[in-house]
Amino acid sequence: MSTPHHDVIVIGSGFSGLGMGIFLKKAGRDDFLILEKSTDFGGTWLDNDYPGAACDVPSHMYSYSFEQNPEWSRFYSGQAEILAYMKKCAKKYDLYPHFRGNSELIEARWSDAKKHWALKTADGQKFTARVVVSGIGGLSRPALPNVKGLDHFKGTLFHSARWNHDYDLSGKRVAVIGTGASAIQFVPQIAPQVDELVLFQRTPPWLVPKPDGVISSGVKKLFSFLPASQTLVRASIYWQAEAFALGFVNPKLMVAIEKLARWHLKKQIKDPALREKLTPNYTIGCKRVLFSNNYYPALARDNVNVVAAGVREVREHSIIDANGQEHAVDAIICGTGFDVKDPLGPLHLYGRDGIETRAKDEGLSAYLGTTLKDLPNLFMLLGPNTALGHNSIIFMIEQQIRYVMGCLEEMDKRGAAEISVKPEVQDAYNDRIQDELKKMVWSEGGCKSWYLDEDGKNFTIWPGFTWKYWMRMRKPNFRHFHFTKA
Ligand code: N01
């Protein structure tokens, strides 16, 4: 049997892969397949269904610009509503016939001779494609903490992105490791349910109030009958978020937001000793700024104990903190983030001349976060240096998809079998980006975060304002690419 061939194969079906599918469909490029390791569309919103999972970007901005949703029930939507929105988009654009679930890509190999990609999935399926668009995302592989003894724990252990819904937390002694964006959402939900909650905090996050609330039926009607009103709200949210980026570019300006965060902490935590434990000692914005109205009140509960000492060792039925104190627990929940150091995960990517791109050892860099040298006809959505700490990632994804579509059109126009970014263009671009990032809050703010690698290089975050990215992405500069005919 011959290997199935498609013009375009999209990897992943989160907001990136879903959006790519929609644009291909809208352009009448019907010969495409979406390979997904999971069972349905949704990506991170399918995986992260922990209690309280919600988006910390306002709903009207955290959606496609061309699929605005007048029905959002809250200013900040919950996971179920976002997932439902994504599935609705997949149905509306008839993407399910293009979807192949339970198909994790493990190898992609470029053929210089055939000018196509040969793909293999974990379960042995094989495909070829003229073009590959990766939407694998950076936050898809949960990271368990590297702590002595974790394997020997005899109680229940799970990660926030693989929530164990069969485990009843009622009346249990539960340890939570981590105080990032995920933990601050589920801790307030489980704290009233458990008997005792021990929260292991290695670094306190900066936290500001979340201006959340239910959206009235009047507003929904207005958005429905007058879509321009929603567009206006979206634009105002966008520019407010961009104002935040002023502080990323000039960390001294973060003082104003730090004042708000300190006020929030003082207002919600009356106990000075606990307040001290929860006060960060780095510039706000260096790690992701978190939004919550119920996290601090949860920590002030009598059944919650914040251990600011970190974890030294896990034993069969307990955790020893860094001060040597033992905490007996029935369950451990890890809100310990994702494996971002190895952005390709199990995927082996062999480009020109059969050379493998070794992202784990060298970090991954790309031109405009979208095309990579020596990987012809391959595009990456949310590639290196396109993540954000302040605005909607969907805005970035849309710019990239439009860029990819522009490249596909240009290939057709030129009758090109191959497009690849010039290596010197990619290198010069990355040198510039790294230079800019050195002066920004992620490097200057005095913290460690998943945004930086061991050498302090930031291959994750876009440096600053997203409108600058939009300006760069509006129209591909084709002088930066090699085109090769068949
Ligand atoms: O993970 P994190 P997350 N011992 O990496 C701690 C997105 N997101 O899942 O700060 C003890 O932020 C670690 O400590 P430290 C968003 O982009 C978005 O919460 O490194 N502690 C930290 O406290 C976010 O940035 C939404 O010192 C250990 C925590 O674990 C990203 O996902 C919602 C440890 C990890 O925090 C990841 O967030 C949720 C150890 N050995 C998530 N190892 C939205 O609303 C790690 N930690 C859109």
Residues whose N, C-alpha, C, O or C-beta is under 5 A from the ligand:
A	BS01	N01	A54 C55 D56 P145 N146 I177 G178 T179 G180 A181 S182 A183 F200 R202 T203 R288 V311 G335 T336 G337 F338 K448 W450
